Amino acid sequence: MTPSASTTLTPNQAEQLHARVRAGEKKTILAGEYGISRETLYGYLKANSDKEGTS
């Protein structure tokens, strides 16, 4: 899949992404697999950490 500015992950994909990052997988490879840029990947990670911080 080619990275695209319009690519949005489903909530399930975002959860899988977070789990895989926590498991130590390389973010560059994950971004490529999900068809998102590294910048977008970091945005998903930040959004998740913001949610966890408010619970």
NORJOHU-V369636 format. One record per run of one state. SS is the DSSP state (2 for helix, 1 for strand, 0 for the rest). FROM is the first residue (numbers start at 1). TO is the last residue. If there is no record, write none. Layout:
# NORJOHU-V369636
ss=<SS,SS>
from=<FROM,FROM>
to=<TO,TO>
This chain:
# NORJOHU-V369636
ss=<0,2,0,2,0,2,0>
from=<1,11,23,27,35,38,55>
to=<10,22,26,34,37,54,55>
